[in-house]
Amino acid sequence: MSEHQSMNHGSNQHHQHDHHQHDHHQHDHQQHVHQQHDTHQHDLHGHDTHGNHGHHHGGHGHHQNMPGLYKVRFEFPQGIPNANEETEIMIVTTDRAGNPVSRFKVTHEKLIHLIIVNHDLSFFNHIHPEYEGNGVFKVKTVFPDGGKYKLFVDFVTEDDVASNLSEWVEVSGTLAGHHKLEPESKLVKEVDGREFELSLSTDRAQSDTVLTYTVRDAHSKKEIVDLEQYLGAAGHVVVLSADTKHYLHVHPVDESSKGPTAAFATSFPEKGIYKIWGQFQHRGDVLTVPFVVEAK
């Protein structure tokens, strides 16, 4: 499977395609019609019938966990989103009473982080909507195919409550084929001339595990020791279960590390298949590195 990665820069303040990654698959030639899905809402470290969502920080203070304190809804001002067309997403945040959230805290250089994945996790995008005021954020992006996408937003309010909220949306257009996630036997991958090797201290579910990335030049195999800060840290990791019910946004144990290793402490909530995206910056390039593992 080939991995396609690109960096897009928009001139519009709301047009921030920070980085997206798309695995290429054969496309089924079907047309998909948009319909709204129920909103699934999760607070960080929260537990509900839809699964666990959380933030795992290395070397960070802990945010309060207050399930259900805030809500989010995703709106498309231009109407039904179409594949391969620039789409504006409006994110509306409220408290339980429906009042707009107004006091956000900057975390990792941004007020809000938006993660977008498609139905089989072959597409991943991490972007940063701009704050419009009155609890509303906006951003423009492109969905590569029709079908289901899950949108996750992370934010922290000034009362130190950290929230992760998510919702499925559907995009009109030609559907891509669905490919089952399979664990990789060799956790080594080349991305834009850099080689990333991932090791897990344990693959046991519900146990503390450390994800350690070792970064080398793909050609010389020389270890890279000049990683740059990406969003205020040595790297960021998003872990998502194959059914998307378990979402973890993990920050490094040592946020100032410049390589050749970067370690992230986390825990797989239950047995099953997980996709892990590591994001790093080197010489101005943001590199997204996907791996698929199984927690046993």
C-alpha positions in Angstrom: 0.0 0.0 0.0 1.4 3.3 -0.9 1.1 6.3 1.4 0.4 9.7 -0.2 1.2 12.8 1.8 1.0 16.4 1.0 1.2 19.8 2.6 -1.2 22.5 1.5 -1.1 26.1 2.5 -4.1 28.3 2.0 -4.0 32.1 1.7 -7.4 32.4 3.4 -7.2 32.6 7.1 -9.7 29.8 7.5 -8.1 27.6 4.8 -5.6 25.6 6.8 -4.8 22.2 5.3 -2.0 21.6 7.8 -1.3 18.1 6.7 -3.3 15.2 5.3 -2.5 11.7 4.4 -4.4 9.3 2.1 -3.7 5.7 1.4 -4.6 4.9 -2.3 -7.2 2.3 -2.8 -9.4 1.2 -5.7 -12.6 3.2 -5.9 -16.1 1.7 -6.1 -18.1 3.7 -8.6 -21.1 4.5 -6.5 -22.7 7.8 -5.6 -23.4 8.6 -2.0 -26.1 10.8 -0.7 -25.5 13.0 2.4 -27.4 12.4 5.6 -26.7 13.6 9.1 -25.7 11.2 11.8 -26.3 11.3 15.5 -23.6 13.3 17.4 -21.4 11.2 19.7 -19.9 13.2 22.5 -17.0 12.3 24.7 -15.0 14.2 27.3 -11.4 13.4 27.6 -10.8 10.3 29.7 -14.6 9.9 29.5 -16.4 6.6 29.2 -19.7 6.0 27.6 -21.6 3.5 25.4 -19.6 4.7 22.4 -16.2 4.0 23.9 -13.3 5.9 25.4 -11.7 9.1 24.2 -8.8 10.7 25.9 -5.7 12.8 26.0 -2.5 11.3 27.3 0.1 13.8 28.2 3.8 13.1 28.9 5.1 15.8 31.3 1.8 17.7 31.3 -0.5 18.9 34.1 -3.7 17.0 34.2 -7.0 18.6 33.0 -10.2 18.1 34.9 -12.6 15.4 33.6 -16.2 16.6 33.6 -18.2 14.4 31.2 -20.9 16.1 29.2 -20.0 19.6 30.2 -19.6 20.8 26.6 -21.2 19.9 23.3 -20.3 20.4 19.7 -22.0 20.3 16.4 -20.6 20.4 12.9 -22.3 22.5 10.2 -21.7 22.9 6.5 -22.8 26.5 5.5 -22.4 25.7 1.8 -24.8 22.7 2.1 -24.0 19.1 1.6 -20.2 18.5 1.4 -19.1 17.1 -1.9 -15.9 15.1 -2.5 -12.9 16.9 -4.0 -14.5 20.3 -3.5 -13.4 22.9 -1.0 -15.8 22.6 1.9 -16.2 25.0 4.8 -16.8 23.4 8.2 -18.3 25.4 11.0 -17.8 24.0 14.5 -20.3 25.3 17.1 -19.4 24.7 20.8 -21.9 25.1 23.6 -22.3 24.2 27.2 -25.0 21.9 28.5 -27.5 24.8 28.6 -26.8 25.7 25.0 -24.8 28.8 25.7 -21.7 29.4 23.5 -18.3 28.5 24.9 -16.2 31.6 25.0 -13.1 31.0 27.1 -10.7 28.7 25.4 -7.1 27.9 26.5 -4.3 27.6 24.0 -3.0 24.0 23.9 -0.1 23.1 21.7 -0.2 26.5 20.0 -3.9 26.3 19.0 -7.3 26.9 20.5 -8.8 23.8 18.9 -7.5 20.7 17.0 -9.7 19.0 14.4 -8.9 15.4 13.3 -10.7 14.0 10.3 -10.6 10.3 9.3 -12.6 8.3 6.8 -14.5 5.1 7.2 -11.6 2.7 6.9 -9.0 5.1 8.4 -7.0 5.3 5.1 -7.5 9.1 5.2 -6.2 11.3 8.1 -6.1 15.1 8.4 -5.1 17.2 11.4 -6.1 20.9 10.9 -6.8 23.9 13.0 -9.9 26.0 12.6 -9.9 29.7 13.3 -11.9 31.2 16.1 -14.8 33.4 14.9 -16.1 34.3 18.4 -19.3 33.3 20.2 -18.1 29.6 20.4 -17.8 29.2 16.7 -14.8 28.0 14.7 -14.4 27.8 10.9 -12.0 26.0 8.5 -12.0 25.0 4.9 -10.8 21.6 3.8 -11.3 18.9 1.1 -12.7 15.5 1.5 -11.1 13.2 -1.1 -14.0 10.7 -1.6 -17.6 10.3 -0.8 -18.7 8.3 2.2 -18.5 8.5 6.0 -16.0 10.6 7.8 -15.5 11.0 11.6 -14.6 14.4 12.9 -13.0 14.8 16.3 -12.3 18.1 18.0 -10.0 18.6 21.0 -10.1 21.8 23.1 -9.4 23.0 26.6 -11.4 25.8 28.3 -10.0 28.3 30.8 -11.5 26.3 33.6 -9.0 23.5 32.6 -11.7 21.2 31.4 -10.4 19.2 28.4 -12.9 17.9 25.9 -12.8 15.6 22.9 -16.1 15.6 20.9 -16.9 13.7 17.7 -19.5 13.1 15.1 -19.9 11.1 11.9 -20.8 13.0 8.7 -21.3 11.9 5.2 -19.9 13.4 2.0 -21.5 13.1 -1.4 -19.5 11.6 -4.2 -17.9 8.5 -5.5 -17.2 6.0 -2.7 -13.7 4.6 -2.1 -13.5 0.9 -1.4 -13.5 -0.2 2.2 -10.3 -2.0 3.2 -10.0 -3.9 6.5 -7.2 -2.8 8.8 -4.5 -5.5 9.2 -1.7 -5.3 11.8 1.7 -4.7 10.3 4.4 -7.3 11.1 7.2 -4.8 10.5 6.9 -1.4 12.1 9.3 0.5 9.8 8.1 3.0 7.3 9.8 5.6 5.0 8.1 9.0 4.6 9.7 11.7 2.5 13.2 10.4 2.8 13.1 9.7 6.5 12.8 6.3 8.0 10.6 5.8 11.1 10.8 2.7 13.3 8.1 2.2 16.0 8.5 0.0 19.0 6.0 -0.8 21.7 7.1 -1.6 25.3 4.1 -3.9 25.4 1.2 -4.7 23.1 -1.1 -5.8 26.0 -4.4 -4.0 26.3 -5.2 -2.0 29.5 -1.5 -1.8 30.3 0.8 1.2 30.3 2.8 1.2 27.1 5.4 3.4 25.6 5.4 4.1 21.9 9.0 4.9 20.9 9.8 6.3 17.4 13.4 6.1 16.1 14.0 8.5 13.2 16.8 8.0 10.6 17.7 9.2 7.2 16.2 6.7 4.9 19.2 6.5 2.6 22.2 6.9 4.9 20.5 5.3 7.9 22.1 8.0 10.0 20.0 8.9 13.0 18.3 12.2 12.8 19.0 14.5 15.8 17.5 17.8 14.6 13.8 17.2 14.8 11.9 20.5 15.1 9.0 21.4 17.4 5.7 20.7 15.8 2.8 22.5 17.6 5.0 23.1 20.6 6.2 19.5 21.0 8.7 16.9 19.6 5.7 15.2 18.0 2.1 14.3 18.3 0.4 10.9 18.2 -3.2 10.0 17.5 -4.4 6.5 18.3 -7.7 5.3 17.0 -9.3 1.9 17.3 -10.5 0.2 14.1 -14.2 0.9 15.1 -13.3 4.5 15.9 -14.7 4.2 19.4 -11.4 4.6 21.2 -9.5 7.8 20.4 -6.3 9.0 22.1 -4.3 12.1 21.4 -0.9 11.5 22.9 1.9 14.0 23.6 5.6 13.1 24.1 7.2 12.2 27.4 10.0 14.6 26.6 8.5 17.5 24.6 11.9 19.0 23.9 13.4 15.9 22.3 15.2 16.5 18.9 15.6 12.8 18.1 16.7 10.3 17.2 13.9 8.9 19.5 10.6 10.3 20.6 8.6 8.4 23.3 4.9 8.6 24.0 3.2 7.0 27.0 -0.3 5.7 26.6 -2.5 2.6 27.1 -4.8 0.7 24.7 -8.2 0.6 26.3 -9.1 -2.9 25.1 -8.0 -5.7 22.8 -8.2 -5.1 19.1 -6.8 -3.4 16.0 -5.6 0.2 16.3 -4.2 2.7 13.8 -1.5 5.0 15.0 -0.5 8.3 13.3 2.7 10.0 14.5 3.4 13.5 13.3 6.8 15.1 13.4 8.5 18.1 11.8 12.0 18.0 10.2 13.6 20.8 8.2 10.2 22.4 7.7 8.4 19.3 6.5 5.5 17.9 8.6 5.7 14.2 8.4 2.7 11.9 9.1 3.7 8.3 9.8 0.9 5.7 10.0 1.2 2.2 11.6 -1.4 -0.5 12.4 -1.0 -2.6 15.5 -2.9 -5.1 17.5 -3.4 -4.9 21.2 -3.7 -8.3 22.8 
